[in-house]
Amino acid sequence: MRDGMIQIYTGEGHGKSPAALGRAIQTACNGGSVVIIQFLKGRGLEESEFVKRLEPEIKIFRFEKCEEDFKNLEKERQAEECQNIRNGLNFAKKVMNTGECSLLILDEVLGLIDNGIITVEELRALLSSKPEDMEIIMTGISLNDEACFLADEVTKVETMQFKVWE
């Protein structure tokens, strides 16, 4: 990967977050440091004992408190979670401003646009804080044309099912 590249992993299929995690392990193996910020993931990876053993090279953060699907929350709880999510976005900006890592993964950040929590313009403003040599990976199920132009490279993940003939 080129230093400073912004990538998007998108698509209906499974595998976007695991692909980003694979890239994180690759970066750590090459002596880099990784920060992963998860959005809209329920418990996510943060509480896994295995993932905790990856520190300090790979650090995972989740700012949401609720484990339920954001769309199923009552309006009041959605508002609380929106503030928690914004705290996560502010943390991402701090990570970029300090150059704290060589790879920043914003896992399911595109879902924030889908849910009306942030706009593409707000994401663009966040990315403007990125140091030239920091790589960023953003994941999410859907990708609108405007968000597509934020990245240097877009990877679409598709799940294909094959019938096994007996």
Contact map, one row per residue, 1 for C-alpha under 8 A:
1110100000000000000000000000000000000000000000000000000000000000000000000000000000000000000000000000000000000000000000000000000000000000000000000000000000000000000000
1111100000000000000000000000000000000000000000000000000000000000000000000000000000000000000000000000000000000000000000000000000000000010000000000000000000000000000000
1111100000000000000000000000000000000000000000000000000000000000000000000000000000000000000000000000000000000000000000000000000000011110000000000000000000000000000000
0111110000000000000000000000000000000000000000000000000000000000000000000000000000000000000000000000000000000000000000000000000000111111000000000000000000000000000000
1111111000000000000000000000000000000000000000000000000000000000000000000000000000000000000000000000000000000000000000000000000000001111000000000000001110000000000000
0001111100000000000000000000000000000000000000000000000000000000000000000000000000000000000000000000000000000000000000000000000000000011110000000000011110000000000000
0000111110000000000000000000000000000000000000000000000000000000000000000000000000000000000000000000000000000000000000000000000000000011110000000000001111100000000000
0000011111000000000000000000000000000000000000000000000000000000000000000000000000000000000000000000000000000000000000000000000000000000111100000001001011100000000000
0000001111100001000100000000000000000000000000000000000000000000000000000000000000000000000000000000000000000000000000000000000000000000111100000000000001111000000000
0000000111110001000000000000000000000000000000000000000000000000000000000000000000000000000000000000000000000000000000000000000000000000001111100000000001111000000000
0000000011111101000000000000000000000000000000000000000000000000000000000000000000000000000000000000000000000000000000000000000000000000000111100000000000011100000000
0000000001111100000000000000000000000000000000000000000000000000000000000000000000000000000000000000000000000000000000000000000000000000000011000000000000001110000000
0000000000111111000000000000000000000000000000000000000000000000000000000000000000000000000000000000000000000000000000000000000000000000000010000000000000001110000000
0000000000111111000000000000000000000000000000000000000000000000000000000000000000000000000000000000000000000000000000000000000000000000000000000000000000001110000000
0000000000001111111000000000000000000000000000000000000000000000000000000000000000000000000000000000000000000000000000000000000000000000000000000000000000001000000000
0000000011101111111100000000000000000000000000000000000000000000000000000000000000000000000000000000000000000000000000000000000000000000001100000000000000001000000000
0000000000000011111110000000000000000000000000000000000000000000000000000000000000000000000000000000000000100000000000000000000000000000001000000000000000000000000000
0000000000000011111111000000000000000000000000000000000000000000000000000000000000000000000000000000000000000000000000000000000000000000000000000000000000000000000000
0000000000000011111111100000000000000000000000000000000000000000000000000000000000000000000000000000000000000000000000000000000000000000000000000000000000000000000000
0000000010000001111111110000000000000000000000000000000000000000000000000000000000000000000000000000000010000000000000000000000000000000100000000000000000000000000000
0000000000000000111111111000000000000000000000000000000000000000000000000000000000000000000000000000000000000000000000000000000000000000000000000000000000000000000000
0000000000000000011111111100000000000000000000000000000000000000000000000000000000000000000000000000000000000000000000000000000000000000000000000000000000000000000000
0000000000000000001111111110000000000000000000000000000000000000000000000000000000000000000000000000000000000000000000000000000000000000000000000000000000000000000000
0000000000000000000111111111000001000000000000000000000001000000000000000000000000000000000000000000001000000000000000000000000000000000000000000000000000000000000000
0000000000000000000011111111100000000000000000000000000001000000000000000000000000000000000000000000000000000000000000000000000000000000000000000000000000000000000000
0000000000000000000001111111110000000000000000000000000000000000000000000000000000000000000000000000000000000000000000000000000000000000000000000000000000000000000000
0000000000000000000000111111111111000000000000000000000000000000000000000000000000000000000000000000011000000000000000000000000000000000000000000000000000000000000000
0000000000000000000000011111111111000000000000000000000011000000000000000000000000000000000000000000000000000000000000000000000000000000000000000000000000000000000000
0000000000000000000000001111111100000000000000000000000000000000000000000000000000000000000000000000000000000000000000000000000000000000000000000000000000000000000000
0000000000000000000000000111111100000000000000000000000000000000000000000000000000000000000000000000000000000000000000000000000000000000000000000000000000000000000000
0000000000000000000000000011111110000000000000000000000000000000000000000000000000000000000000000000000000000000000000000000000000000000000000000000000000000000000000
0000000000000000000000000011111111000000000000000000000010000000000000000000000000000000000000000000111000000000000000000000000000000000000000000000000000000000000000
0000000000000000000000000011001111100000000000000000000111000000000000000000000000000000000000000001111000000000000000000000000000000000000000000000000000000000000000
0000000000000000000000010011000111110000000000000000000011100000000000000000000000000000000000000000111110000000000000000000000000000000000000000000000000000000000000
0000000000000000000000000000000011111000000000000000000001111000000000000000000000000000000000000000101110000000000000000000000000000000000000000000000000000000000000
0000000000000000000000000000000001111100000000000000000001111000000000000000000000000000000000000000000111100000000000000000000000000000000000000000000000000000000000
0000000000000000000000000000000000111110000000000000000000011100000000000000000000000001000100000000000111100000000000000000000000000000000000000000000000000000000000
0000000000000000000000000000000000011111100100000000000000011110000000000000000000000000000000000000000001111000000000000000000000000000000000000000000000000000000000
0000000000000000000000000000000000001111100000000000000000000111000000000000000000001000000000000000000001111011000000000000000000000000000000000000000000000000000000
0000000000000000000000000000000000000111110000000000000000000001000011000000000000000000000000000000000000010011000000000000000000000000000000000000000000000000000000
0000000000000000000000000000000000000111111100000000000000000000001000000000000000000000000000000000000000010000000000000000000000000000000000000000000000000000000000
0000000000000000000000000000000000000001111100000000000000000001011110000000000000000000000000000000000000000000000000000000000000000000000000000000000000000000000000
0000000000000000000000000000000000000000111111100000000000000000001000000000000000000000000000000000000000000000000000000000000000000000000000000000000000000000000000
0000000000000000000000000000000000000100111111100000000000000100000000000000000000000000000000000000000000000000000000000000000000000000000000000000000000000000000000
0000000000000000000000000000000000000000001111110010000000010000000000000000000000000000000000000000000000000000000000000000000000000000000000000000000000000000000000
0000000000000000000000000000000000000000001111110011000000011100000000000000000000000000000000000000000000000000000000000000000000000000000000000000000000000000000000
0000000000000000000000000000000000000000001111111011000000000000000000000000000000000000000000000000000000000000000000000000000000000000000000000000000000000000000000
0000000000000000000000000000000000000000000011111111000000000000000000000000000000000000000000000000000000000000000000000000000000000000000000000000000000000000000000
0000000000000000000000000000000000000000000000111111100000000000000000000000000000000000000000000000000000000000000000000000000000000000000000000000000000000000000000
0000000000000000000000000000000000000000000000011111110000000000000000000000000000000000000000000000000000000000000000000000000000000000000000000000000000000000000000
0000000000000000000000000000000000000000000011111111111000000000000000000000000000000000000000000000000000000000000000000000000000000000000000000000000000000000000000
0000000000000000000000000000000000000000000001111111111000100000000000000000000000000000000000000000000000000000000000000000000000000000000000000000000000000000000000
0000000000000000000000000000000000000000000000001111111000000000000000000000000000000000000000000000000000000000000000000000000000000000000000000000000000000000000000
0000000000000000000000000000000000000000000000000111111111100000000000000000000000000000000000000000000000000000000000000000000000000000000000000000000000000000000000
0000000000000000000000000000000000000000000000000011111111100000000000000000000000000000000000000000000000000000000000000000000000000000000000000000000000000000000000
0000000000000000000000000000000010000000000000000000011111100000000000000000000000000000000000000000000000000000000000000000000000000000000000000000000000000000000000
0000000000000000000000000001000111000000000000000000011111100000000000000000000000000000000000000000000000000000000000000000000000000000000000000000000000000000000000
0000000000000000000000011001000011110000000000000000011111110000000000000000000000000000000000000000000000000000000000000000000000000000000000000000000000000000000000
0000000000000000000000000000000001110000000000000001011111111000000000000000000000000000000000000000000000000000000000000000000000000000000000000000000000000000000000
0000000000000000000000000000000000111100000011000000000001111100000000000000000000000000000000000000000000000000000000000000000000000000000000000000000000000000000000
0000000000000000000000000000000000111100000001000000000000111110000000000000000000000000000000000000000000000000000000000000000000000000000000000000000000000000000000
0000000000000000000000000000000000001110000101000000000000011111000000000000000000000001000000000000000000000000000000000000000000000000000000000000000000000000000000
0000000000000000000000000000000000000110000000000000000000001111100000000000000000011011000000000000000000000000000000000000000000000000000000000000000000000000000000
0000000000000000000000000000000000000011010000000000000000000111111000000000000010011000000000000000000000000000000000000000000000000000000000000000000000000000000000
0000000000000000000000000000000000000000000000000000000000000011111000000000000010010000000000000000000000000000000000000000000000000000000000000000000000000000000000
0000000000000000000000000000000000000000010000000000000000000001111100000000000010000000000000000000000000000000000000000000000000000000000000000000000000000000000000
0000000000000000000000000000000000000000111000000000000000000001111110000000000000000000000000000000000000000000000000000000000000000000000000000000000000000000000000
0000000000000000000000000000000000000000010000000000000000000000011111011000000000000000000000000000000000000000000000000000000000000000000000000000000000000000000000
0000000000000000000000000000000000000001010000000000000000000000001111111000000000000000000000000000000000000000000000000000000000000000000000000000000000000000000000
0000000000000000000000000000000000000001000000000000000000000000000111111000010010000000000000000000000000000000000000000000000000000000000000000000000000000000000000
0000000000000000000000000000000000000000000000000000000000000000000011111000010000000000000000000000000000000000001000000000000000000000000000000000000000000000000000
0000000000000000000000000000000000000000000000000000000000000000000111111100000000000000000000000000000000000000000000000000000000000000000000000000000000000000000000
0000000000000000000000000000000000000000000000000000000000000000000111111111110000000000000000000000000000000000000000000000000000000000000000000000000000000000000000
0000000000000000000000000000000000000000000000000000000000000000000000011111110000000000000000000000000000000000000000000000000000000000000000000000000000000000000000
0000000000000000000000000000000000000000000000000000000000000000000000001111111000000000000000000000000000000000000000000000000000000000000000000000000000000000000000
0000000000000000000000000000000000000000000000000000000000000000000000001111111100000000000000000000000000000000000000000000000000000000000000000000000000000000000000
0000000000000000000000000000000000000000000000000000000000000000000000001111111110000000000000000000000000000000000000000000000000000000000000000000000000000000000000
0000000000000000000000000000000000000000000000000000000000000000000001101111111111000000000000000000000000000000000000000000000000000000000000000000000000000000000000
0000000000000000000000000000000000000000000000000000000000000000000000000011111111100000000000000000000000000000000000000000000000000000000000000000000000000000000000
0000000000000000000000000000000000000000000000000000000000000000000000000001111111110000000000000000000000000000000000000000000000000000000000000000000000000000000000
0000000000000000000000000000000000000000000000000000000000000001110001000000111111111000000000000000000000000000000000000000000000000000000000000000000000000000000000
0000000000000000000000000000000000000000000000000000000000000000000000000000011111111100000000000000000000000000000010000000000000000000000000000000000000000000000000
0000000000000000000000000000000000000000000000000000000000000000000000000000001111111110000000000000000000000000000000000000000000000000000000000000000000000000000000
0000000000000000000000000000000000000000000000000000000000000011100000000000000111111111000000000000000000000000000000000000000000000000000000000000000000000000000000
0000000000000000000000000000000000000010000000000000000000000011000000000000000011111111100000000000000000000000000000000000000000000000000000000000000000000000000000
0000000000000000000000000000000000000000000000000000000000000000000000000000000001111111110000000000000000000000000000000000000000000000000000000000000000000000000000
0000000000000000000000000000000000000000000000000000000000000010000000000000000000111111111000000000000000000000000000000000000000000000000000000000000000000000000000
0000000000000000000000000000000000001000000000000000000000000110000000000000000000011111111100000000000000000000000000000000000000000000000000000000000000000000000000
0000000000000000000000000000000000000000000000000000000000000000000000000000000000001111111110000000000000000000000000000000010000000000000000000000000000000000000000
0000000000000000000000000000000000000000000000000000000000000000000000000000000000000111111111000000000000000000000000000000000000000000000000000000000000000000000000
0000000000000000000000000000000000000000000000000000000000000000000000000000000000000011111111100000000000000000000000000000000000000000000000000000000000000000000000
0000000000000000000000000000000000001000000000000000000000000000000000000000000000000001111111110000000000000000000000000000010000000000000000000000000000000000000000
0000000000000000000000000000000000000000000000000000000000000000000000000000000000000000111111111000000000000000000000000000011011000000000000000000000000000000000000
0000000000000000000000000000000000000000000000000000000000000000000000000000000000000000011111111100000000000000000000000000000000000000000000000000000000000000000000
0000000000000000000000000000000000000000000000000000000000000000000000000000000000000000001111111111100000000000000000000000000000000000000000000000000000000000000000
0000000000000000000000000000000000000000000000000000000000000000000000000000000000000000000111111111100000000000000000000000000011100100000000000000000000000000000000
0000000000000000000000000000000000000000000000000000000000000000000000000000000000000000000011111111000000000000000000000000000011100000000000000000000000000000000000
0000000000000000000000000000000000000000000000000000000000000000000000000000000000000000000001111111000000000000000000000000000000000000000000000000000000000000000000
0000000000000000000000000000000000000000000000000000000000000000000000000000000000000000000000111111110000000000000000000000000000100100000000000000000000000000000000
0000000000000000000000000000000010000000000000000000000000000000000000000000000000000000000000111111110000000000000000000000000000000000000000000000000000000000000000
0000000000000000000000000000000111100000000000000000000000000000000000000000000000000000000000110011111100000000000000000000000000000100000000000000000000000000000000
0000000000000000000000000010000111000000000000000000000000000000000000000000000000000000000000000011111100000000000000000000000000001110000000000000000000000000000000
0000000000000000000000010010000111100000000000000000000000000000000000000000000000000000000000000000111110000000000000000000000000000111100000000000000000000000000000
0000000000000000000000000000000001111000000000000000000000000000000000000000000000000000000000000000111111000000000000000000000000000111100000000000000000000000000000
0000000000000000000100000000000001111000000000000000000000000000000000000000000000000000000000000000001111100000000000000000000000000001110000000000000000000000000000
0000000000000000000000000000000000011110000000000000000000000000000000000000000000000000000000000000000111111000000000000000000000000001111000000000000000000000000000
0000000000000000100000000000000000011110000000000000000000000000000000000000000000000000000000000000000011111000000000000000000000000000111100000000000000000000000000
0000000000000000000000000000000000000111100000000000000000000000000000000000000000000000000000000000000001111111000000000000000000000000011110000000000000000000000000
0000000000000000000000000000000000000110000000000000000000000000000000000000000000000000000000000000000001111111100000000000000000000000011100000000000000000000000000
0000000000000000000000000000000000000000000000000000000000000000000000000000000000000000000000000000000000011111110000000000000000000000011111100000000000000000000000
0000000000000000000000000000000000000011000000000000000000000000000000000000000000000000000000000000000000011111111000000000000000000000000111000000000000000000000000
0000000000000000000000000000000000000011000000000000000000000000000000000000000000000000000000000000000000011111111111000000000000000000000000000000000000000000000000
0000000000000000000000000000000000000000000000000000000000000000000000000000000000000000000000000000000000001111111111110000000000000000000000000000000000000000000000
0000000000000000000000000000000000000000000000000000000000000000000000000000000000000000000000000000000000000111111110000000000000000000000001000000000000000000000000
0000000000000000000000000000000000000000000000000000000000000000000000100000000000000000000000000000000000000011111111000000000000000000000000000000000000000000000000
0000000000000000000000000000000000000000000000000000000000000000000000000000000000000000000000000000000000000001111111100000000000000000000000000000000000000000000000
0000000000000000000000000000000000000000000000000000000000000000000000000000000001000000000000000000000000000001111111100000000000000000000000000000000000000000000000
0000000000000000000000000000000000000000000000000000000000000000000000000000000000000000000000000000000000000001101111110110000000000000000000000000000000000000000000
0000000000000000000000000000000000000000000000000000000000000000000000000000000000000000000000000000000000000000100111111110000000000000000000000000000000000000000000
0000000000000000000000000000000000000000000000000000000000000000000000000000000000000000000000000000000000000000100001111111000000000000000000000110000000000000000000
0000000000000000000000000000000000000000000000000000000000000000000000000000000000000000000000000000000000000000000000111111100000000000000000000000000000000000000000
0000000000000000000000000000000000000000000000000000000000000000000000000000000000000000000000000000000000000000000001111111110000000000000000000000000000000000000000
0000000000000000000000000000000000000000000000000000000000000000000000000000000000000000000000000000000000000000000001111111111000000000000000000000000000000000000000
0000000000000000000000000000000000000000000000000000000000000000000000000000000000000000000000000000000000000000000000011111111100000000000000000000010000000000000000
0000000000000000000000000000000000000000000000000000000000000000000000000000000000000000000000000000000000000000000000001111111110000000000000000000000000000000000000
0000000000000000000000000000000000000000000000000000000000000000000000000000000000000000100110000000000000000000000000000111111111000000000000000000000000000000000000
0000000000000000000000000000000000000000000000000000000000000000000000000000000000000000000010000000000000000000000000000011111111000000000000000000000000000000000000
0000000000000000000000000000000000000000000000000000000000000000000000000000000000000000000000000000000000000000000000000001111111000000000000000000000000000000000000
0000000000000000000000000000000000000000000000000000000000000000000000000000000000000000000010011000000000000000000000000000111111100000000000000000000000000000000000
0000000000000000000000000000000000000000000000000000000000000000000000000000000000000000000010011000000000000000000000000000011111110100000000000000000000000000000000
0001000000000000000000000000000000000000000000000000000000000000000000000000000000000000000000011010000000000000000000000000000011111100000000000000000000000000000000
0011000000000000000000000000000000000000000000000000000000000000000000000000000000000000000000000000000000000000000000000000000001111100000000000000000000000000000000
0011100000000000000000000000000000000000000000000000000000000000000000000000000000000000000000000000010000000000000000000000000000111110000000000000000000000000000000
0011100000000000000000000000000000000000000000000000000000000000000000000000000000000000000000010010111100000000000000000000000001111111000000000000000000000000000000
0111111000000000000000000000000000000000000000000000000000000000000000000000000000000000000000000000011100000000000000000000000000001111100000000000000000000000000000
0001111000000000000000000000000000000000000000000000000000000000000000000000000000000000000000000000001111000000000000000000000000000111110000000000000000000000000000
0000011110000000000100000000000000000000000000000000000000000000000000000000000000000000000000000000001111100000000000000000000000000011111000000000000000000000000000
0000011110000000000000000000000000000000000000000000000000000000000000000000000000000000000000000000000011111100000000000000000000000001111100000000000000000000000000
0000000111000001100000000000000000000000000000000000000000000000000000000000000000000000000000000000000001111100000000000000000000000000111110000000000000000000000000
0000000111100001000000000000000000000000000000000000000000000000000000000000000000000000000000000000000000111110000000000000000000000000011111100000000000000000000000
0000000001111000000000000000000000000000000000000000000000000000000000000000000000000000000000000000000000010110000000000000000000000000001111100000000000000000000000
0000000001110000000000000000000000000000000000000000000000000000000000000000000000000000000000000000000000000110010000000000000000000000000111110000000000000000000000
0000000001100000000000000000000000000000000000000000000000000000000000000000000000000000000000000000000000000100000000000000000000000000000111111011000000000000000000
0000000000000000000000000000000000000000000000000000000000000000000000000000000000000000000000000000000000000000000000000000000000000000000001111111000000000000000000
0000000000000000000000000000000000000000000000000000000000000000000000000000000000000000000000000000000000000000000000000000000000000000000000111111100000000000000000
0000000000000000000000000000000000000000000000000000000000000000000000000000000000000000000000000000000000000000000000010000000000000000000000011111110000000000000000
0000000000000000000000000000000000000000000000000000000000000000000000000000000000000000000000000000000000000000000000010000000000000000000000111111111000000000000000
0000000100000000000000000000000000000000000000000000000000000000000000000000000000000000000000000000000000000000000000000000000000000000000000111111111001000000000000
0000000000000000000000000000000000000000000000000000000000000000000000000000000000000000000000000000000000000000000000000000000000000000000000001111111100000000000000
0000010000000000000000000000000000000000000000000000000000000000000000000000000000000000000000000000000000000000000000000001000000000000000000000111111100000000000000
0000111100000000000000000000000000000000000000000000000000000000000000000000000000000000000000000000000000000000000000000000000000000000000000000011111111000000000000
0000111000000000000000000000000000000000000000000000000000000000000000000000000000000000000000000000000000000000000000000000000000000000000000000000111111000000000000
0000111100000000000000000000000000000000000000000000000000000000000000000000000000000000000000000000000000000000000000000000000000000000000000000000001111100000000000
0000001111000000000000000000000000000000000000000000000000000000000000000000000000000000000000000000000000000000000000000000000000000000000000000001001111110000000000
0000001111000000000000000000000000000000000000000000000000000000000000000000000000000000000000000000000000000000000000000000000000000000000000000000000011111000000000
0000000011100000000000000000000000000000000000000000000000000000000000000000000000000000000000000000000000000000000000000000000000000000000000000000000001111100000000
0000000011111111000000000000000000000000000000000000000000000000000000000000000000000000000000000000000000000000000000000000000000000000000000000000000000111110000000
0000000000111100000000000000000000000000000000000000000000000000000000000000000000000000000000000000000000000000000000000000000000000000000000000000000000011111000000
0000000000011100000000000000000000000000000000000000000000000000000000000000000000000000000000000000000000000000000000000000000000000000000000000000000000001111100000
0000000000000000000000000000000000000000000000000000000000000000000000000000000000000000000000000000000000000000000000000000000000000000000000000000000000000111110000
0000000000000000000000000000000000000000000000000000000000000000000000000000000000000000000000000000000000000000000000000000000000000000000000000000000000000011111000
0000000000000000000000000000000000000000000000000000000000000000000000000000000000000000000000000000000000000000000000000000000000000000000000000000000000000001111100
0000000000000000000000000000000000000000000000000000000000000000000000000000000000000000000000000000000000000000000000000000000000000000000000000000000000000000111110
0000000000000000000000000000000000000000000000000000000000000000000000000000000000000000000000000000000000000000000000000000000000000000000000000000000000000000011111
0000000000000000000000000000000000000000000000000000000000000000000000000000000000000000000000000000000000000000000000000000000000000000000000000000000000000000001111
0000000000000000000000000000000000000000000000000000000000000000000000000000000000000000000000000000000000000000000000000000000000000000000000000000000000000000000111
